């Protein structure tokens, strides 16, 4: 049976690099990208392209902006690793109705998090990458506060469900669980 790992950190903390290093220990690797290109945002497209270029050859990439629960059982049915990068964008997609779906209520999103992490249990090592937003300022608008609260609650549920939890800062990591 595979293990589930949560890698938390702020923006540019080294969390994706740690997740990729952990994944490389158990080949083959499937990289599940949750980013969506819906907003014609050149900076976001550049980020996506940079992430794609940084991945080793031989890794399989699947773009899944919303339906993690549906695709994970098949992906984790065999040995190897799965990197889900990132939970933060996935939650944004669910919250805002991006990625060909309707916006969901907070309780529906939190239920989806638990269902997805449970659907990700199988033979593969599954590494969830998520932003820790609780160490920043309280957002000044209602949507920002709603998102920060939702992200924090989702991270708590993931941490509870995962076998291991790592926190990254300044390119360094510490195992919390």
Helices and strands as residue ranges (DSSP letters): E 4-9, H 15-24, E 29-33, H 42-54, E 60-63, H 68-75, E 81-85, H 87-96, H 106-119, E 125-131, H 142-161, E 164-169, E 172-175
